[in-house]
Amino acid sequence: MKFLHTSDWQVGRTFGFAGDVAQGALQAQRVEVIHRLGLLARSHGVHHVLVAGDIYEHETPARLTLHQPLERMREFSDIRWHLIPGNHDAHTPDGLWSRLLRNGSLPENVIFHGKPGAVLIDEAENAWLLPAVLQRRHVLTDLSAYMDQETTPPDALRIGLAHGSVTGFGSGGEEEHNQLAPDRAEKAGLSYLALGDWHGFNEINARTFYSGTPETDRFDIGGGGGGEALLVTIAGSRATPQVERCRTGHHVWKKLGEVTLTSHEDIYALEARVRSIAPEHTGSVLAWAEVSGLLSMEDMALYDNLIVHSLAGAVTCLRLSGEPQLAADLDDLDYFGEAGAVRNAAGVLLSKVSGGGEEGAVAADALQRLFLFYKDLGGAGT
């Protein structure tokens, strides 16, 4: 038996740090990755894709957002897509799943598992799916516990599907809710337990895995990284599953950490570092740098042109926390010519910069803007 394990699509997710263009690109790939999942399954002769919850980001998505993933799955009529709700799209009485079921909107090849209990999904392989179903966002009980007593035919492949946190795994208050026993596969005699909720790949034990989200959605999600799906092969009910991590993500997220800029060499090094993240497709990159340092007027102009504008235009998103400060002295006033109103204004600002404090910081920012504006107009020193 072969199947694909994926989770946490979270279609409709928004990204507060991203501008409109980057936002649109990120949201589009959360839908398009479903097509890549279908192609991956088909290329390996897989007829079942198990989606361990959080298909949607919100319980009340816009109508277009609601139907987009369904239409992507419909394209692969030779594949059965098995869905369960997650904490973001729980199966509430008047929730999105109830509406879809009432309206008959689910394609024939998309099976929503809305109640616990063993379901035969592949007669030839004697494969039974045991879903755990979240009917509200948070529960305090282990919804996978019923699997221990759930009966299936002899030598059946018992495949668990659940969304939640393994006890002692993860961090934060969310871990107190939707807990799952880490030894559930052993207790329930499962051949495999497919989990969702954690956005990076994680192997809990030989039969229990988090697939992570198929399209990475944050800069730091632990060692798993995201952007993958799991190809699972099971030779028999008692055989150890063979699990292969398959790349499905389009975007590459990279957190660069602290970057101190003090010269034009540092600026060129930052540019090269970002472009090297995915040199074959720079447009797929999201990079985040915490920038600081002191730059001369000329280097500040280079930073503005090379990083803030050119490099930001090359990648999907360049997130810059902080910025370098202007280090100016009397010699820098020569950029504004030998005399004139602009030179005099720059001199006044420079004197305030030297005074330090809050006024000095404002003056430094104003002097930097004046210099960049002057260069753009083709002033002296350009």
C-alpha angles and dihedrals in degrees: 000000000000126000140158120243118204138149148168100048089157094189110199096034117153127211115216096200095052127091123231096273095047090043091056093047093050094047092047092054091052086064099037093053087071088065090051090051089054092050091048092051093047093049090057096043092250118159100182130059116188114205111195100206142287097078086157131039096218136037091228107039122175114269093253091049090048094057102037098082091043091055092048090054092045089063089069102060091164091063128072113218113205114200134187127181123255134201091277094051104025119178098253122168094259098022129123095274092052090051093048092049093048092049094046090234098143114102115240092252093053114084119191113201104209101167136040121258139095114290124191106232101166119026095185091056094036087233120166126189120215108195126194109211126208109210093179135023096262133024130175096211128079104253091195093062093092089066090076091068100030110115127220132171119283116284092010121157101243110201119185122206119192144152121216147069124304108231110269092012125115127004142259135045093304088073090070090065132063093013121182127198110249090218095050093115091057095043094048097039092242121173088207138357114209112202136192135187101071109088097212131061113272132171110210094177139329092290103030124073143163109216096199124217115311091224115044112240108180142036097240121029100143130267096320096073098198126231093107145101127202124241105206124196121185119186095193144341092277098035120109109251118247108224123195122189110224124194112237105152124108101194125065116212119201129179108202098186122207116000119186116199121197104146144020088263089062091050093052089046091055091050092049091047093055094044090052093058091083107356093174091058114015090171091071094061130108111187130182122196130176100218128200138144142096123281134183119240092261093048090046088057090050091050092050093050101036102037110019094044115015100036093040088055092051098056133052091247135356109194112196118188110195125351139235117270126234117256104195134165137175093282089062091064088074088075087072095055131258096290144349141095095296091051090049092049091049090051092053091049092047091054090053090048089057090054091064125200126092092316090052091052091051091047092050090053091048092048090050092051091047091052094048092047091048092051092048089055090053097252128163117310094030 
